[in-house]
Amino acid sequence: IIILIGFLIVNLIASLIGNSFTRSFWGTWQRMEGIITILYLILMIFVTSNIFNSLEEWKKIFQFNLIVGFFVTFISLCQFVGLPFRFLEFLPLTILYMPLGENYSALSNTIIDARINGTFSNPNFLSQYLSFIVFIGLGLLFEKSILIKRELINSNVFSSKLKKEFLMFFLIFFGIICSMITIILTGSRGALL
């Protein structure tokens, strides 16, 4: 947190010296990195680190994030193959899901390009989000592999717990592969680096 506070102070100084303090403070829609966003992230990290104290609570949060990320990956891949999701029409235009090649009159008849964006409406945001999901998945995959190895060493019987762990291992592995394919399909070079 101390490093983030130092980053905030450097941004405050740069904002006071810079061209537009208002843009530096609030940020822009394209970058979303104003001082207010950095302050919000520092406060969010402080609050979550004080609320979630045990490793098991953090694992539950990471597992929930992984499930949501795999759902976003599924929607993005369905967008790539052209399957419409009409249940997402209630979303505001900023996070509107549209199949590739479809146009929308509110967008001045612009055609959605070949880069998939899922529910983020920006392929770069989607790829950055999914890169976090891939790393969370790799961490949980590593944990599952250790549990499977320990269970195999301790017992000769293929128990129901071991079957469940194998199933979760392969589901997480499949989700990571799908997320990586989605990152490639976004065409974003930043997430690939």
C-alpha positions in Angstrom: 0.0 0.0 0.0 2.9 2.3 0.7 4.1 1.9 -3.0 0.6 2.8 -4.2 0.4 5.8 -2.0 3.7 6.9 -3.5 2.3 6.4 -6.9 -0.7 8.5 -6.0 1.5 11.3 -4.7 3.6 11.3 -8.0 0.3 11.4 -10.0 -0.9 14.4 -7.9 2.3 16.3 -8.5 2.1 15.5 -12.3 -1.5 16.5 -12.4 -0.8 19.9 -10.8 2.0 20.6 -13.2 0.2 19.0 -16.2 -2.0 20.5 -18.9 -5.4 19.7 -17.5 -6.0 19.0 -13.8 -9.6 18.1 -14.5 -8.6 15.3 -16.9 -5.8 14.2 -14.7 -8.1 14.0 -11.7 -11.1 12.3 -13.3 -9.4 10.5 -16.1 -10.9 9.8 -19.5 -13.1 7.0 -20.7 -10.4 5.6 -22.9 -7.7 5.4 -20.2 -9.7 5.3 -17.0 -6.7 6.2 -14.9 -7.4 9.4 -13.1 -6.4 10.3 -9.6 -9.8 9.4 -8.4 -9.5 5.8 -9.9 -6.1 5.4 -8.2 -7.5 6.6 -4.9 -10.4 4.2 -5.2 -8.1 1.3 -5.9 -6.0 2.1 -2.9 -9.1 2.3 -0.7 -10.4 -0.9 -2.2 -7.2 -2.8 -1.5 -7.1 -1.5 2.0 -10.7 -2.5 2.8 -10.5 -5.9 1.2 -7.2 -6.7 2.9 -8.8 -5.9 6.2 -12.1 -7.8 5.6 -10.6 -11.0 4.2 -8.0 -12.2 6.6 -7.8 -16.0 6.0 -6.4 -17.8 3.0 -9.7 -19.7 2.6 -11.6 -16.4 2.2 -9.2 -15.3 -0.5 -9.5 -18.6 -2.3 -13.3 -18.2 -2.4 -13.0 -14.7 -3.9 -10.5 -16.0 -6.5 -12.7 -18.9 -7.3 -15.7 -16.6 -7.8 -13.6 -14.3 -10.0 -12.6 -17.3 -12.0 -16.2 -18.4 -12.6 -17.2 -14.9 -13.7 -14.2 -14.7 -15.9 -15.0 -18.0 -17.6 -18.6 -16.8 -18.1 -17.2 -13.7 -19.8 -14.9 -15.9 -21.9 -17.9 -18.0 -22.9 -19.9 -14.9 -24.0 -16.9 -13.6 -25.9 -16.4 -16.9 -27.8 -20.1 -17.0 -28.6 -19.7 -13.5 -30.0 -16.8 -14.7 -32.2 -18.9 -17.6 -33.7 -21.9 -15.4 -34.0 -24.3 -16.8 -31.4 -26.6 -14.0 -30.3 -27.3 -13.4 -26.6 -30.6 -11.6 -26.5 -30.8 -11.7 -22.7 -28.0 -9.1 -22.6 -30.1 -6.4 -24.4 -31.0 -4.8 -21.1 -27.4 -3.7 -20.6 -26.5 0.0 -21.2 -24.8 0.8 -24.5 -21.3 1.1 -22.8 -21.3 -2.6 -22.1 -23.5 -3.8 -24.9 -22.9 -7.2 -26.3 -23.2 -7.3 -30.1 -22.3 -10.1 -32.5 -19.5 -9.4 -35.0 -20.6 -7.7 -38.2 -23.9 -6.5 -36.7 -24.8 -2.8 -36.7 -26.9 -0.8 -34.3 -28.7 2.4 -35.2 -27.7 4.2 -32.0 -24.1 3.7 -33.1 -24.7 5.6 -36.4 -24.8 2.3 -38.4 -21.2 1.5 -37.6 -20.3 -2.2 -38.0 -18.7 -4.0 -35.1 -15.1 -4.9 -36.1 -13.5 -8.3 -36.1 -12.0 -7.9 -32.6 -14.2 -9.5 -30.0 -15.1 -7.4 -27.0 -17.5 -9.6 -25.0 -19.4 -7.5 -22.5 -16.7 -4.9 -22.1 -17.2 -3.0 -25.4 -13.5 -2.6 -25.7 -11.2 -5.5 -26.7 -8.3 -4.1 -24.8 -10.2 -4.0 -21.5 -11.5 -7.6 -22.1 -8.0 -8.9 -22.8 -6.5 -7.2 -19.7 -9.3 -8.6 -17.5 -8.8 -12.1 -18.9 -5.1 -12.0 -18.4 -5.9 -11.6 -14.6 -8.3 -14.5 -14.9 -5.6 -16.7 -16.6 -3.1 -16.0 -13.7 -5.8 -16.6 -11.1 -6.6 -19.9 -12.9 -3.0 -20.9 -13.0 -2.7 -20.3 -9.3 -5.8 -22.4 -8.6 -4.6 -25.1 -11.0 -1.2 -25.3 -9.2 -3.1 -25.7 -5.9 -5.3 -28.4 -7.4 -2.3 -30.3 -8.7 -0.7 -30.3 -5.3 -4.0 -31.6 -3.7 -4.3 -34.4 -6.4 -0.7 -35.4 -5.9 -1.1 -35.5 -2.1 -4.3 -37.5 -2.4 -2.7 -40.0 -4.8 0.3 -40.6 -2.5 -1.9 -41.0 0.7 -4.4 -43.5 -0.7 -4.4 -46.2 -3.3 -8.2 -45.9 -3.9 -9.6 -43.5 -6.4 -12.0 -41.7 -4.0 -14.9 -39.4 -4.8 -12.8 -36.5 -3.5 -10.1 -37.3 -5.9 -12.6 -37.6 -8.8 -13.9 -34.1 -7.8 -10.4 -32.7 -7.7 -9.6 -34.1 -11.2 -12.8 -32.7 -12.6 -12.1 -29.3 -11.1 -8.5 -29.5 -12.5 -9.6 -30.2 -16.0 -12.4 -27.6 -15.9 -9.9 -24.9 -14.7 -7.5 -26.0 -17.4 -10.1 -25.9 -20.1 -11.2 -22.4 -18.9 -7.6 -21.1 -19.0 -7.2 -22.4 -22.5 -10.5 -20.8 -23.6 -9.4 -17.5 -21.9 -6.1 -17.5 -23.7 -7.8 -18.1 -27.0 -10.1 -15.2 -26.3 -7.2 -13.0 -25.4 -5.7 -13.8 -28.8 -9.0 -13.2 -30.6 -9.2 -9.7 -29.0 -6.2 -8.7 -31.0 -4.8 -6.8 -28.1 -1.0 -6.8 -27.9 -0.8 -5.5 -24.4 -2.3 -8.5 -22.7 0.0 -10.8 -24.7 3.1 -9.1 -23.5 
